[in-house]
């Protein structure tokens, strides 16, 4: 489960975040490229835009649920 205490600082504030267990597998970026992108210097994903609509949240949730390391968190804020 993603740990909000280990949230990557490059992720924008909001409900979804990526923690420091990301293995750079690219699944979230393939599933939801409108919300996740690669932080090239560190080699991991970050949230660059938070979903707003119900449809966007569903896409972000699909990425979160598919993450093999449970690196993507949803704090419900």
C-alpha positions in Angstrom: 0.0 0.0 0.0 1.3 3.5 -0.9 2.7 5.5 2.0 1.7 9.2 2.1 4.8 9.8 4.3 7.0 8.7 1.4 5.1 10.7 -1.3 7.4 11.8 -4.1 7.7 15.6 -3.8 7.3 16.1 -7.6 3.7 14.9 -7.5 1.2 17.8 -7.5 -0.8 18.2 -4.3 -4.1 16.3 -4.2 -5.8 13.0 -3.7 -3.5 10.9 -5.9 0.3 10.5 -5.3 3.2 8.2 -6.0 5.5 7.1 -3.2 9.1 6.1 -3.3 8.5 2.4 -4.0 7.9 3.1 -7.8 9.9 0.7 -10.0 9.3 2.8 -13.2 7.3 0.0 -14.8 5.3 2.5 -17.0 1.9 0.9 -16.3 0.4 4.1 -14.8 1.8 6.2 -17.6 0.3 3.8 -20.2 -3.1 3.6 -18.4 -3.5 7.2 -17.4 -1.0 9.4 -19.3 -3.1 12.5 -18.6 -2.2 12.2 -14.9 1.1 10.4 -14.6 4.5 11.1 -16.2 8.0 10.0 -15.7 10.4 11.9 -13.6 13.4 11.3 -15.8 16.2 12.3 -13.4 15.0 9.8 -10.8 13.5 7.2 -13.0 10.0 7.0 -11.4 6.5 8.2 -12.0 4.8 11.2 -10.5 1.3 12.7 -10.6 1.4 15.9 -12.7 -2.3 16.5 -12.8 -5.1 15.4 -10.5 -8.3 13.9 -11.9 -11.4 16.1 -11.5 -14.4 14.4 -13.1 -15.9 11.0 -12.3 -14.6 9.7 -15.6 -11.0 11.0 -14.9 -11.1 9.5 -11.4 -12.1 6.1 -12.9 -9.0 6.2 -15.1 -6.7 7.2 -12.3 -8.2 4.4 -10.1 -7.6 1.9 -12.9 -3.9 3.0 -12.9 -3.8 2.8 -9.0 -5.4 -0.7 -9.0 -3.1 -2.0 -11.7 0.1 -0.8 -10.1 2.2 -4.0 -9.4 3.9 -2.4 -6.3 0.9 -0.5 -4.9 2.9 2.7 -5.3 0.0 4.9 -6.2 -2.0 6.3 -3.3 -5.4 7.8 -3.0 -5.8 9.7 0.2 -9.3 10.7 -0.6 -8.7 14.4 0.0 
